[in-house]
Amino acid sequence: MEVAIDDARRFATDVLMKLSVPADIAADVADHLIESDRVGYASHGLSILPSYRRGLEAGFVIPDARPERVEDRGAFVAWDGHSGFGQHVGKVVIDDAIARAHTHGQCVLTLRHSHHLGRMGHYGEMVAQQGFVLLAFTNVVNRPPVVAPFGGREARLTTNPLCFAGPLPGGRAPFVVDIATSAIAVNKARVLAENGQTAPPDSLIDSGGQPSTDPNVLFADPPGALLPFGAHKGYALSLVAELLAGVLSGGGTIHAENPRNGIAHNNMFALVLDPQVDFNATWRSQEVANFLDYLLSCPPQDPSQPVQYPGEYEANNRARHALAIDLPDSVRKPFADLAAEFGVAPVTARA
């Protein structure tokens, strides 16, 4: 269903505030979720709101928690999210890193104990809009593993996303790479299952270790597992994310002796870099522009699908959804139930 952005933002903020989330944190969460829907990632959009409610009620998300800077060395800073909403925690942490990059030319940061950070590309866009570059690795703890290692038949890892983003010359949308190191994200599998759709080949195995395209196997008892993207290549990058984010932050890894309470928390290792520090701006801009012209001039396999660079998909979707977003029909009942329970105005489809 198509929903006006202002209505969606009002609904999400109202529901979160009814759950004792302070107004500014609720606004950060709502804005982040809506922006995920706007750019085409429903798996990280408003449809996730009911699961956040469960996390709050279980005590694994602290509604009013705010991030704390626990170490400060100027260009290196470490944060603790104290189990607060990741969309607020991440915004505060990345804003601080941007300010430090203005001063020092770069900032290395770690973050531990944040609730779900959401769509990592959101932070990449924040950084790129300031003319800086982001490289971020994230691991997932406090939940059972969902990704099998390369060659394995049981889950031992999580989706461990990585994000790279930076500005582009000539008024182009920023370059944004935001990928799980699994073949698909858990929330993507959830959305596919809710909508009766199949998963891509080579993305899942069932509980017996056999290939499957049924996303429901991931939520069965016993569960199946996601596979790494690109076989051993995605697997290797997942381990990089696990070690950089989990160990350097102090937040821990997915191994069996650490807590697995079922509510995902994130740790992060990130670098924010001012690309003007070491490069002549005129040459750099021209080199990037020349490279993009060369890349995008490649004849497409399908004439209706021209070659794109990462970030164009999001920018094109954002332009199409300037005033409204598309929500899956599967959210109609959960959202109506939330509205009735908390006495807030329901979100309604546009006429």
C-alpha positions as CSV (number, residue, x, y, z in Angstrom):
1,M,0.0,0.0,0.0
2,E,1.1,3.6,-0.7
3,V,1.4,5.7,2.4
4,A,2.2,9.4,2.7
5,I,5.7,10.0,4.2
6,D,4.3,12.5,6.7
7,D,1.7,10.0,7.9
8,A,4.2,7.2,8.1
9,R,6.6,9.3,10.2
10,R,3.8,10.4,12.5
11,F,2.6,6.8,13.0
12,A,6.1,5.4,13.8
13,T,7.0,8.3,16.1
14,D,3.6,8.0,18.0
15,V,4.0,4.3,18.5
16,L,7.6,4.5,19.7
17,M,6.7,7.3,22.1
18,K,3.9,5.2,23.5
19,L,6.7,2.7,24.2
20,S,8.5,5.2,26.4
21,V,11.0,6.3,23.7
22,P,12.0,10.0,24.0
23,A,10.7,12.2,21.2
24,D,14.1,12.9,19.6
25,I,15.2,9.2,19.6
26,A,11.8,8.2,18.2
27,A,12.2,10.8,15.4
28,D,15.6,9.4,14.5
29,V,14.3,5.9,14.3
30,A,11.2,6.8,12.3
31,D,13.2,8.9,9.8
32,H,15.8,6.1,9.3
33,L,13.1,3.4,8.8
34,I,11.1,5.6,6.4
35,E,14.3,6.5,4.4
36,S,15.0,2.8,4.0
37,D,11.5,2.3,2.5
38,R,12.1,5.4,0.3
39,V,15.3,4.0,-1.3
40,G,13.9,0.6,-1.9
41,Y,14.9,-1.5,1.1
42,A,11.6,-2.6,2.8
43,S,13.5,-5.2,4.8
44,H,15.0,-2.4,6.9
45,G,12.0,-0.1,6.8
46,L,8.8,0.4,8.8
47,S,7.9,-3.3,8.5
48,I,10.5,-4.0,11.2
49,L,8.6,-1.8,13.8
50,P,6.7,-4.7,15.5
51,S,10.0,-6.6,16.1
52,Y,11.4,-3.4,17.7
53,R,8.4,-3.4,20.0
54,R,9.2,-7.0,21.1
55,G,12.8,-6.0,21.8
56,L,11.7,-3.1,24.0
57,E,9.2,-5.3,25.9
58,A,11.8,-8.0,26.4
59,G,14.3,-5.4,27.8
60,F,16.9,-5.9,25.1
61,V,16.4,-2.4,23.8
62,I,16.6,0.5,26.3
63,P,14.2,3.1,25.1
64,D,16.0,6.2,26.4
65,A,19.6,4.9,26.1
66,R,22.1,7.3,24.6
67,P,25.6,6.5,23.3
68,E,28.6,7.2,25.6
69,R,32.1,8.1,24.3
70,V,34.3,5.7,26.3
71,E,37.7,6.6,24.8
72,D,38.8,9.7,23.0
73,R,42.2,10.1,21.2
74,G,41.1,12.9,18.8
75,A,41.2,11.0,15.5
76,F,40.3,7.7,17.3
77,V,37.2,7.4,19.4
78,A,35.3,4.5,21.0
79,W,31.6,4.4,21.8
80,D,29.2,2.3,23.8
81,G,25.6,2.3,22.7
82,H,24.2,0.9,26.0
83,S,21.6,-1.1,24.0
84,G,20.0,2.0,22.7
85,F,18.2,2.3,19.4
86,G,20.8,1.9,16.7
87,Q,19.3,4.5,14.4
88,H,19.8,7.2,17.1
89,V,23.1,5.8,18.3
90,G,24.5,5.5,14.8
91,K,23.5,9.0,13.9
92,V,25.2,10.5,17.0
93,V,28.4,8.4,16.5
94,I,28.7,9.2,12.7
95,D,28.0,12.9,13.3
96,D,30.8,13.0,15.8
97,A,33.1,11.2,13.4
98,I,32.3,13.7,10.6
99,A,33.2,16.6,13.0
100,R,36.5,14.9,13.9
101,A,37.3,14.3,10.2
102,H,36.8,18.0,9.6
103,T,39.5,18.7,12.3
104,H,41.9,15.8,11.8
105,G,41.3,14.7,8.2
106,Q,40.1,11.3,9.4
107,C,38.4,9.5,12.2
108,V,38.6,5.9,13.2
109,L,35.8,4.8,15.4
110,T,34.5,1.8,17.2
111,L,31.0,1.2,18.6
112,R,29.8,-1.6,20.8
113,H,26.5,-2.7,22.3
114,S,24.1,-0.9,19.9
115,H,20.7,-2.2,19.1
116,H,20.2,-2.8,15.4
117,L,21.9,0.0,13.4
118,G,19.5,-0.4,10.5
119,R,20.5,0.3,6.9
120,M,24.2,1.0,6.9
121,G,23.9,2.9,3.6
122,H,22.1,5.6,5.6
123,Y,25.3,6.4,7.4
124,G,27.3,6.2,4.2
125,E,25.0,8.8,2.7
126,M,25.4,11.0,5.8
127,V,29.2,10.9,5.4
128,A,29.2,11.4,1.6
129,Q,26.9,14.4,1.9
130,Q,29.7,16.1,3.8
131,G,32.2,15.3,1.1
132,F,33.8,12.5,3.1
133,V,34.4,8.8,2.6
134,L,33.1,6.0,4.9
135,L,34.3,2.4,5.3
136,A,32.4,0.5,7.9
137,F,32.3,-3.1,9.1
138,T,29.5,-4.4,11.3
139,N,29.0,-7.7,13.2
140,V,25.8,-9.0,14.8
141,V,25.6,-10.4,18.3
142,N,23.0,-11.4,21.0
143,R,21.2,-13.6,18.5
144,P,21.8,-17.1,17.2
145,P,23.9,-17.4,14.1
146,V,22.1,-17.5,10.8
147,V,24.9,-17.9,8.2
148,A,26.8,-21.1,7.4
149,P,30.6,-20.8,6.9
150,F,31.8,-21.7,3.4
151,G,31.6,-25.4,3.2
152,G,29.6,-25.8,6.4
153,R,26.1,-27.1,6.8
154,E,25.1,-25.3,10.0
155,A,25.0,-21.6,10.9
156,R,28.1,-20.2,12.7
157,L,28.0,-16.5,11.6
158,T,25.6,-13.6,11.1
159,T,25.1,-11.3,8.1
160,N,28.0,-9.0,9.0
161,P,27.4,-6.1,6.6
162,L,30.1,-3.8,5.1
163,C,29.5,-0.3,3.8
164,F,31.6,2.0,1.6
165,A,30.4,5.4,0.5
166,G,31.8,8.6,-0.9
167,P,30.9,11.7,-2.8
168,L,31.0,11.9,-6.6
169,P,31.6,15.0,-8.8
170,G,29.2,16.6,-11.3
171,G,26.2,16.6,-9.1
172,R,25.9,12.8,-9.2
173,A,24.3,10.9,-6.3
174,P,26.9,9.5,-3.9
175,F,28.6,6.2,-4.4
176,V,27.1,3.8,-1.8
177,V,28.0,0.1,-1.3
178,D,25.9,-1.5,1.5
179,I,26.0,-5.2,1.4
180,A,25.5,-8.1,3.8
181,T,28.3,-10.7,3.6
182,S,25.5,-13.3,3.4
183,A,23.8,-13.9,0.0
184,I,20.7,-12.1,1.3
185,A,19.9,-10.3,4.6
186,V,17.8,-12.0,7.3
187,N,15.2,-9.2,7.0
188,K,15.1,-9.7,3.3
189,A,14.4,-13.4,3.9
190,R,11.7,-12.4,6.3
191,V,10.0,-10.1,3.8
192,L,10.2,-12.8,1.1
193,A,8.6,-15.3,3.4
194,E,5.8,-12.9,4.5
195,N,5.0,-12.2,0.9
196,G,5.1,-15.8,-0.3
197,Q,8.1,-15.2,-2.6
198,T,11.1,-17.4,-3.2
199,A,14.7,-16.7,-2.4
200,P,17.5,-16.5,-5.0
201,P,19.3,-19.7,-5.8
202,D,22.5,-20.4,-3.8
203,S,21.3,-18.2,-0.9
204,L,19.9,-20.8,1.5
205,I,20.3,-24.3,2.8
206,D,17.7,-26.2,4.9
207,S,18.3,-27.8,8.2
208,G,19.8,-30.8,6.5
209,G,22.3,-28.7,4.6
210,Q,20.5,-29.0,1.3
211,P,20.1,-26.0,-1.1
212,S,16.7,-24.3,-1.0
213,T,14.9,-21.3,-2.4
214,D,12.2,-21.4,0.3
215,P,12.9,-18.5,2.7
216,N,10.7,-20.2,5.4
217,V,13.5,-22.8,6.0
218,L,15.4,-20.0,7.8
219,F,12.6,-19.7,10.4
220,A,11.8,-23.4,10.7
221,D,12.5,-25.7,13.7
222,P,15.2,-26.7,13.3
223,P,16.3,-23.7,11.1
224,G,18.2,-23.7,7.9
225,A,20.9,-21.2,7.2
226,L,21.9,-18.4,4.8
227,L,25.0,-18.9,2.7
228,P,27.8,-16.3,2.2
229,F,27.6,-14.4,-1.0
230,G,30.3,-15.4,-3.5
231,A,31.1,-18.6,-1.7
232,H,34.6,-18.3,0.0
233,K,34.9,-14.6,-0.9
234,G,31.9,-13.4,1.1
235,Y,32.8,-15.8,3.8
236,A,36.3,-14.2,4.1
237,L,34.8,-10.7,4.3
238,S,32.4,-11.8,7.0
239,L,35.3,-12.9,9.1
240,V,37.0,-9.6,8.6
241,A,33.8,-7.8,9.8
242,E,33.5,-10.2,12.8
243,L,37.0,-9.5,14.0
244,L,37.2,-5.8,13.3
245,A,33.8,-4.9,14.6
246,G,33.5,-7.5,17.4
247,V,37.0,-7.6,18.8
248,L,38.3,-4.0,18.3
249,S,35.1,-2.5,19.7
250,G,35.0,-4.8,22.7
251,G,31.5,-5.8,21.9
252,G,32.3,-9.5,21.3
253,T,31.8,-12.0,18.5
254,I,29.1,-14.6,17.7
255,H,30.9,-17.6,19.4
256,A,28.7,-19.9,21.5
257,E,29.8,-18.7,25.0
258,N,28.5,-15.1,24.3
259,P,24.8,-14.2,24.9
260,R,22.2,-15.2,22.3
261,N,19.0,-13.7,23.6
262,G,17.4,-13.4,20.2
263,I,17.5,-9.6,19.8
264,A,20.2,-8.4,17.4
265,H,22.8,-6.0,18.7
266,N,25.6,-4.5,16.5
267,N,29.2,-3.6,16.9
268,M,31.0,-1.5,14.4
269,F,34.5,-0.5,13.2
270,A,34.5,2.4,10.8
271,L,36.8,4.9,9.1
272,V,35.7,8.4,8.0
273,L,38.2,10.0,5.7
274,D,38.5,13.5,4.1
275,P,39.6,12.6,0.6
276,Q,41.1,16.1,0.1
277,V,43.9,15.4,2.5
278,D,46.1,13.5,0.1
279,F,44.8,14.3,-3.3
280,N,44.7,17.3,-5.6
281,A,40.9,18.1,-5.8
282,T,40.9,19.0,-9.5
283,W,42.7,15.9,-10.6
284,R,40.7,13.7,-8.3
285,S,37.3,15.0,-9.5
286,Q,38.3,14.7,-13.1
287,E,39.7,11.2,-12.7
288,V,36.5,10.0,-11.0
289,A,34.3,11.7,-13.6
290,N,36.3,10.1,-16.4
291,F,36.1,6.7,-14.8
292,L,32.3,6.9,-14.3
293,D,31.8,8.0,-17.9
294,Y,33.9,5.0,-19.1
295,L,32.1,2.6,-16.8
296,L,28.5,3.8,-17.6
297,S,29.1,3.8,-21.3
298,C,29.4,0.0,-21.3
299,P,26.7,-1.5,-23.6
300,P,24.1,-3.2,-21.4
301,Q,23.2,-6.8,-21.8
302,D,19.5,-5.7,-21.6
303,P,18.9,-2.4,-23.4
304,S,16.2,-1.5,-20.8
305,Q,18.7,-2.0,-17.9
306,P,21.6,0.4,-18.4
307,V,24.8,-0.1,-16.3
308,Q,24.6,1.7,-13.0
309,Y,27.1,2.4,-10.2
310,P,26.2,1.6,-6.6
311,G,24.1,4.4,-5.2
312,E,22.1,5.1,-8.3
313,Y,19.4,2.6,-7.4
314,E,18.8,4.3,-4.0
315,A,18.9,7.8,-5.6
316,N,16.4,6.9,-8.3
317,N,14.0,5.3,-5.7
318,R,14.3,8.3,-3.4
319,A,13.3,10.6,-6.3
320,R,10.3,8.4,-7.1
321,H,9.2,8.5,-3.4
322,A,9.4,12.1,-2.7
323,L,6.0,12.2,-1.0
324,A,5.0,8.6,-0.4
325,I,6.4,5.2,0.3
326,D,5.2,1.7,-0.7
327,L,4.7,-0.7,2.3
328,P,4.0,-4.4,1.9
329,D,0.5,-5.6,2.5
330,S,1.8,-7.8,5.2
331,V,2.1,-4.8,7.6
332,R,-1.6,-3.8,7.4
333,K,-2.8,-6.0,10.3
334,P,0.3,-5.5,12.6
335,F,0.1,-1.7,12.1
336,A,-3.6,-1.7,12.7
337,D,-3.1,-3.7,15.9
338,L,-0.4,-1.3,17.1
339,A,-2.6,1.7,16.4
340,A,-5.6,0.2,18.3
341,E,-3.5,-1.0,21.2
342,F,-1.8,2.4,21.8
343,G,-4.7,4.6,20.8
344,V,-2.8,6.4,18.0
345,A,-4.2,7.3,14.6
346,P,-3.5,4.4,12.2
347,V,-1.4,4.8,9.1
348,T,-3.7,4.9,6.1
349,A,-3.2,4.1,2.4
350,R,-3.3,7.1,0.1
351,A,-6.4,7.4,-2.0
